[in-house]
Amino acid sequence: MATNRTYNRRNIFTVFTIVLLISLVLVGRLTYIMVYRADYYGVRAQQLHERERPIKAERGIIYDRNGIEIASNKPVCTISVIHSQIKDPETVIKLLSETLGMSEDKVRKRVEKVSSIERIKANVDKETADKIRNYDLDGVMVDEDYKRYYPYGSLASKVIGFTGSDNQGIIGLEVEYDKYLQGIDGTILTLTTAQGLEIENAAEDRVEPMEGNSLTLSLDVNIQQYCEQAAKKVMEEKQAKSVKMILMNPQNGEIYAMVNYPEFDLNSPYTLINQDESQAATLTDKEKNNLLNEMWRNACISDTYEPGSTFKTVTAAAALEEGVVKLTDNFYCPGYKIVEDRKIRCHKVGGHGAETFVDGIKNSCNPVFIELGARVGATNMYKHFKKLGLFSRTNIDVPGEANSIMHKIEDIGAVELATISFGQSFQITPLQLLRAASSIVNGGTLITPHFGVSITNPETGNVQKLKYDFNDGAVSKTTSDTMKSLLEAVVSDGSGKRAYLPGFRIGGKTATSEKLPRGTGKYISSFIGFAPADNPQVIAIVLIDEPVGIYYGGTIAAPVISGVFDNVLPYLGVEENYSEQEIEEYGIGSFTVPDFLGKSKEEADQLIKVHEFGEIYYIGEGDTVAEQFPLSGETVDKNSDLILYLD
């Protein structure tokens, strides 16, 4: 019996000890939670009774160089439902589907889905959202939001890019500067019961959103419009496939305009251009995606091509740098040049005959440049290509840039060197060529082409200036000065004559490149030009893809840049400076309009003879001048038109 009592006491003691230890652990844990972790679990408890709804932040504004908004925001709303709070689901489904233009089945799936919050539709215009708000439907939330808006529609669409439904950048500058442009979303915190029902009269906590930083570009809306109008005009006239154009400051790499015509509407980026609704409806998803990617493609930086004769600027600069040619060197062009077993022709079938190096550039003579390439040699040519940035991307601040496609140095024979010398058998992007040409005419500085100028914080007003790399020594100043003079001669007295602009010193080079595969009759006509020739402030390149009919660069591409420069140079503050020969040849000058009022038609005719008017228009059946335009005393340019109203 004693043994059993001892055994029982031991068991009781063991159980008591275990219970005591467990109780001590529980008390300790409870003390830790209630005392030391009280704040943490208080927050967790509150979170269980809070529902969080985001408040979208405004995306940063994008401005052109003059402070004009080219990407901004429109207030819109997001419509959502909270399943646990809906009291009349059928009414909610009916009203939302009717008001939002959605099918009842689609709305029903979202309304009946058991979740804390379900989005029905985003980017709803304010008028529609207010209508839904006025329905006062239990469980229906109307939250403020923003939608990206592009005031100029298709202007520079493939450069600026657009955003997705979540306001994140998709292409172009919108994605490149996304981390700056994106703001920080705010939140609305609402207290709820354990069943997820909002507690009436409970105050909402609101964390305000922070607006994104704004971005200022070097792009100029007015210059971009000039260029797009010129591109559209030549594309329609020549029934071309597309037109590409870039205008840039060759001194610092700031890009004023970049055109990839036709452009697309940034406010409707998923609507295919050149496709009607019936055609678009027959496309598979894969076909449509391919067409969209092609439509969004920035060909100025993403597509490579054989530059043709515009590349002769690089060959000439390399030859001058190596000291293998002088301006007075003599050449002979019979219309072709034999290189190993190849007969490589000049564009002038009968040949240019005897010519100097200067003549060779003005005539864009292939045999001259084949000879220059041979004198420079493949190794030295590639050395200068590298200095001019032709083996690397330009690092422009727009995504999707391609690199050049060049021969390996060990694969370059005499024939390859000959074709390289006049811009064939390799490929580069238009922007790579423009950067190389800029280095040749700006004194030898290899710049970084770019759009971004500064980032501004809207809260503090702090401005961050963006900086870009540059390297001196691409060519010597002597070579640069010589090349500027030679390329000015191309425009004043050579193949680029149709780019000539009285009062402005223009330099440039034409090209007509046959597309691969050869023999298809498809060409790219191009021209690269800069002004003023002695101190370039703007450089431009235009490429007309597959023009119909006449396709020579000097004939159809050079006038495009001339027309653009005619608008852009005065706009940039470059003043006309006419030579005496230009004043005489083009009738440059002005005069004061005489008074024709009260004079007979015969007297008016006599007065007109001693003034340099252009077209004369008589309106009316009388014999006495009753009104005139321009008015007497006005100063007008020579050859201005005159309108006389007869009574």
Residue pairs with C-beta under 8 A, 6 or more apart in sequence:
33 41
48 194
49 191
49 192
49 193
49 194
49 199
50 189
50 190
50 191
50 192
50 205
51 82
51 116
51 117
51 189
51 190
51 192
51 196
51 198
52 187
52 188
52 189
53 80
53 117
53 141
53 143
53 187
53 188
53 190
54 143
54 185
54 186
54 187
54 188
55 143
55 144
55 185
55 186
55 187
55 188
55 206
55 207
55 208
55 209
56 78
56 144
56 145
56 146
56 167
56 185
56 209
57 146
57 182
57 183
57 184
57 185
57 186
57 209
57 210
57 211
57 212
58 73
58 146
58 183
58 209
58 211
58 212
59 73
59 146
59 148
59 163
59 167
59 181
59 182
59 183
59 212
60 180
60 181
60 182
60 183
60 211
60 212
60 213
60 214
60 215
60 458
61 69
61 71
61 72
61 73
61 214
61 215
62 69
62 70
62 71
62 72
62 160
62 173
62 174
62 181
62 214
62 215
62 217
63 69
63 70
63 214
63 215
63 216
63 217
64 70
64 216
64 217
64 219
64 220
64 221
64 224
65 216
65 217
65 218
65 219
65 220
65 254
65 256
65 453
66 220
66 221
66 222
67 216
68 221
69 151
70 150
70 151
70 152
70 155
70 156
70 160
70 217
70 219
70 221
71 148
71 149
71 150
71 160
71 174
71 266
72 148
72 149
72 150
72 151
73 146
73 147
73 148
73 149
74 146
74 147
74 148
74 149
75 126
75 144
75 145
75 146
75 147
76 122
76 123
76 124
76 125
76 126
76 129
76 145
76 146
76 147
77 124
77 125
77 126
77 128
77 129
77 142
77 143
77 144
77 145
78 119
78 121
78 122
78 123
78 124
78 142
78 143
78 145
79 96
79 100
79 119
79 120
79 121
79 122
79 124
79 129
79 132
79 140
79 141
79 142
80 117
80 118
80 119
80 120
80 140
80 141
80 143
81 92
81 96
81 110
81 111
81 117
81 118
81 120
81 139
81 140
81 141
82 116
82 117
82 118
82 139
82 141
82 196
83 111
83 112
83 113
83 114
83 115
83 116
83 118
83 139
83 196
84 139
84 195
84 196
84 197
85 138
85 139
85 196
85 197
85 198
86 92
86 111
86 137
86 138
86 139
86 140
87 138
87 139
88 137
88 138
89 111
89 112
91 137
92 111
92 137
92 139
92 140
93 104
93 107
93 108
93 111
94 104
95 132
95 135
95 137
96 102
96 107
96 111
96 120
96 132
96 140
97 103
97 104
97 106
97 107
99 128
99 131
99 132
100 107
100 120
100 121
100 124
100 128
100 132
102 120
102 121
107 120
110 118
110 119
110 120
111 118
111 120
116 196
117 141
122 145
122 165
123 145
123 147
123 165
124 132
129 142
132 140
132 142
133 142
143 188
146 167
147 167
148 162
148 163
148 167
148 174
149 267
150 157
150 160
150 162
150 266
150 267
152 221
153 265
153 266
153 267
154 263
154 264
154 265
154 266
155 221
155 224
155 225
155 228
155 263
156 219
156 224
156 257
156 258
156 259
156 263
157 172
157 263
157 264
157 265
157 266
157 269
158 171
158 172
158 258
158 260
158 263
158 264
158 296
158 297
158 298
158 299
159 172
159 173
159 219
159 258
159 298
159 398
159 451
160 172
160 173
160 174
160 266
161 169
161 170
161 171
161 172
161 173
161 174
161 175
161 176
161 266
162 169
162 170
162 171
162 172
162 174
162 266
162 269
163 169
163 170
163 174
164 170
167 182
168 175
168 178
168 182
169 175
169 176
169 177
169 178
169 181
170 269
171 296
171 298
171 399
171 400
172 298
172 398
172 399
173 215
173 217
173 397
173 398
173 451
173 452
174 181
175 399
176 397
176 398
176 399
176 452
177 215
177 397
177 452
177 455
180 212
180 213
180 215
180 455
181 212
181 213
181 215
182 212
183 209
183 210
183 211
183 212
184 209
184 210
185 209
186 206
186 207
186 208
186 209
186 210
187 206
187 207
188 204
188 205
188 206
189 204
189 205
189 206
189 207
190 198
190 202
190 204
191 198
191 199
191 202
192 198
192 199
193 199
210 459
211 458
211 459
212 458
213 455
213 456
213 457
213 458
214 455
214 456
214 458
215 452
215 454
215 455
215 456
216 452
216 453
216 454
216 455
216 456
217 451
217 452
217 453
218 249
218 254
218 255
218 256
218 450
218 451
218 452
218 453
219 255
219 256
219 257
219 258
219 451
220 256
220 257
222 571
223 247
223 256
223 257
223 568
223 571
224 256
224 257
224 258
224 259
226 257
226 564
226 567
226 568
226 571
227 245
227 247
227 257
227 259
227 564
228 257
228 259
228 261
228 263
230 245
230 560
230 563
230 564
231 243
231 244
231 245
231 259
231 261
231 542
231 560
232 243
232 261
232 262
234 240
234 243
234 544
234 556
234 560
235 242
235 243
235 261
235 262
235 544
238 544
238 547
238 548
238 549
238 551
238 556
239 547
239 548
239 549
240 544
240 545
240 546
240 547
240 548
241 545
241 546
242 260
242 261
242 262
242 299
242 545
243 259
243 261
243 542
243 543
243 544
243 545
244 259
244 260
244 261
244 299
244 300
244 430
244 541
244 542
244 543
244 545
245 257
245 258
245 259
245 261
245 300
245 540
245 541
245 542
245 543
245 560
245 564
246 255
246 257
246 258
246 259
246 300
246 430
246 431
246 434
246 540
246 541
247 255
247 256
247 257
247 258
247 538
247 539
247 540
247 564
247 568
248 254
248 255
248 256
248 434
248 438
248 449
248 538
248 539
248 540
249 255
249 256
249 537
249 538
249 539
250 437
250 438
250 441
250 442
250 447
250 530
250 536
250 537
250 538
250 539
251 442
251 445
251 447
251 536
251 537
252 447
253 435
253 438
253 447
253 448
253 449
253 450
253 468
253 470
254 450
254 451
254 453
255 396
255 449
255 450
255 451
256 538
256 568
258 298
258 300
259 300
260 297
260 298
260 299
260 300
262 273
262 274
264 271
264 273
264 295
264 296
265 271
269 296
270 292
272 280
272 288
272 291
272 292
272 295
273 295
275 291
280 288
283 291
297 303
297 400
298 398
298 400
299 430
300 429
300 430
300 431
301 394
301 396
301 398
301 400
301 401
301 402
301 429
301 430
301 431
302 400
302 401
302 402
302 429
303 402
303 429
303 430
304 402
304 404
304 405
304 427
304 428
304 429
305 427
305 428
305 429
305 430
305 513
305 515
305 524
305 543
306 423
306 424
306 425
306 426
306 427
306 513
306 514
306 515
306 516
306 524
307 423
307 428
307 433
307 511
307 513
307 526
308 422
308 423
308 424
308 511
308 512
308 513
308 524
308 526
308 553
309 364
309 422
309 423
309 495
309 509
309 510
309 511
309 512
309 513
309 553
310 423
310 433
310 437
310 509
310 510
310 511
310 526
310 527
310 528
310 541
310 553
311 422
311 423
311 428
311 433
311 511
312 361
312 364
312 369
312 421
312 422
312 423
312 509
313 436
313 437
313 440
313 483
313 487
313 509
313 528
314 384
314 385
314 388
314 390
314 436
314 437
314 440
315 369
315 372
315 373
315 376
315 381
315 421
315 422
316 325
316 361
316 369
316 372
316 483
316 486
317 384
317 388
317 440
317 475
317 479
317 483
318 372
318 376
318 380
318 381
318 384
319 325
319 372
319 375
319 376
320 475
320 478
320 479
320 482
320 483
321 384
321 475
321 476
321 479
322 375
322 376
322 380
322 384
324 372
324 375
324 376
325 357
325 372
325 375
326 357
327 356
327 357
327 358
327 482
327 486
328 356
328 357
329 356
329 357
330 354
330 355
330 356
331 354
331 355
331 356
331 357
331 359
331 360
331 365
331 367
331 368
331 371
332 353
332 354
332 355
332 367
333 346
333 348
333 351
333 352
333 353
333 355
333 360
333 363
333 365
333 366
333 367
333 368
334 351
334 353
334 367
335 345
335 346
335 348
335 349
335 350
335 351
336 343
336 344
336 345
336 346
336 351
336 367
337 343
337 344
337 346
337 366
337 367
337 370
337 371
337 418
338 344
339 370
339 414
339 415
339 418
340 413
340 414
340 415
342 415
342 418
344 366
344 367
344 370
344 415
344 418
344 419
345 366
346 352
346 365
346 366
346 367
347 364
347 366
347 512
348 363
348 365
351 367
352 359
352 360
352 363
352 365
355 363
355 365
355 368
357 368
358 486
358 489
359 365
360 368
360 369
361 368
361 486
361 487
361 489
361 490
361 494
362 489
362 490
362 493
362 494
362 495
363 494
363 495
364 490
364 494
364 495
364 509
364 510
364 554
366 422
369 421
369 422
370 418
370 421
370 422
372 421
373 381
373 417
373 418
373 420
373 421
373 422
374 414
374 417
374 418
374 421
376 384
377 417
378 409
378 412
378 416
378 417
379 409
381 417
381 420
381 421
382 391
382 409
384 475
385 391
385 406
387 439
387 446
387 473
387 474
387 475
388 435
388 436
388 439
388 440
388 446
388 474
388 475
389 432
389 435
389 436
389 439
389 446
389 474
390 404
390 406
390 428
390 432
390 436
391 403
391 404
391 406
392 403
393 401
393 402
393 403
393 432
394 401
394 429
394 431
394 432
394 435
394 448
394 449
395 401
395 448
395 468
395 469
396 431
396 448
396 449
396 450
396 451
397 450
397 451
397 452
398 451
401 429
401 431
402 429
403 429
404 426
404 427
404 428
404 429
404 432
405 426
405 427
405 428
406 426
407 416
407 420
407 425
407 426
412 420
416 425
419 425
420 426
423 511
423 513
424 513
430 541
430 543
431 449
433 528
433 541
434 449
434 528
434 539
434 541
435 446
435 447
435 449
436 474
437 528
437 530
437 539
437 541
438 447
438 536
438 539
439 445
439 446
439 447
439 474
439 475
440 474
440 475
440 479
440 480
440 483
441 480
441 483
441 484
441 487
441 507
441 530
441 536
441 539
442 480
442 536
443 477
443 480
444 472
444 473
444 474
444 475
444 476
444 477
444 479
444 480
445 470
445 471
445 472
445 474
446 470
446 471
446 472
446 474
447 468
447 470
448 468
448 469
448 470
450 466
450 468
452 466
453 465
453 466
454 463
454 464
454 465
454 466
455 463
455 464
455 466
456 462
456 463
456 464
457 463
457 464
475 483
484 507
484 533
484 534
484 536
485 533
487 507
487 508
487 509
487 530
487 533
488 505
488 506
488 507
488 533
490 496
490 507
490 508
490 509
490 510
491 497
491 499
491 500
491 506
491 507
491 508
491 529
491 533
491 558
492 500
492 506
495 509
495 510
495 554
496 506
496 508
496 509
496 510
496 527
496 529
496 554
496 558
497 554
497 558
498 554
498 555
498 558
498 559
498 562
499 506
499 508
499 527
499 529
499 558
499 559
499 561
499 562
499 565
500 506
500 562
501 531
501 562
501 565
501 566
501 569
502 576
502 578
502 582
502 585
502 586
502 588
503 576
503 577
503 578
503 582
503 588
504 531
504 532
504 565
504 569
504 574
504 576
504 577
505 531
505 532
505 533
505 534
505 577
506 529
506 530
506 531
506 532
506 533
506 562
506 565
507 529
507 530
507 531
507 533
507 536
508 527
508 528
508 529
508 530
508 558
508 561
509 527
509 528
509 529
510 526
510 527
510 552
510 553
510 554
510 557
510 558
511 524
511 525
511 526
511 527
511 528
511 553
511 557
512 523
512 524
512 525
512 526
512 551
512 552
512 553
512 554
513 523
513 524
513 525
513 526
514 522
514 523
515 522
515 523
515 524
515 546
522 546
523 546
523 547
523 551
524 543
524 544
524 545
524 546
525 543
525 544
525 547
525 551
525 552
525 553
525 555
525 556
525 557
526 541
526 542
526 543
526 544
526 553
526 557
527 541
527 542
527 553
527 554
527 557
527 558
527 560
527 561
528 539
528 540
528 541
529 539
529 540
529 541
529 558
529 561
529 562
529 565
530 536
530 538
530 539
530 540
531 537
531 538
531 565
531 569
531 574
532 574
537 572
537 574
538 565
538 568
538 569
538 572
538 574
540 561
540 564
540 565
542 557
542 560
542 561
543 557
544 551
544 556
544 557
544 560
547 556
550 556
570 576
578 586
578 588
582 588
583 589
587 612
587 638
587 639
588 638
589 612
589 637
589 638
590 635
590 636
590 637
590 638
591 611
591 612
591 635
591 636
591 638
592 633
592 634
592 635
593 611
593 628
593 630
593 631
593 632
593 633
593 634
593 635
593 636
593 642
594 607
594 611
594 632
595 628
595 632
595 633
596 604
596 607
596 625
596 628
596 632
596 644
597 625
597 626
597 627
597 628
597 632
598 624
598 625
599 607
599 624
599 625
600 623
600 624
600 625
601 618
601 623
601 624
601 625
601 644
601 646
604 625
604 644
608 616
608 642
612 638
612 639
613 639
613 640
613 641
613 642
614 639
614 640
614 641
614 642
615 641
615 642
616 641
616 642
616 644
617 641
617 642
617 643
617 644
618 644
618 646
619 643
619 644
619 645
619 646
620 626
620 645
620 646
620 647
621 646
622 646
622 647
623 646
624 646
624 647
625 644
625 645
625 646
625 647
626 645
626 646
626 647
627 644
627 645
628 642
628 643
628 644
628 645
629 642
629 643
630 636
630 640
630 642
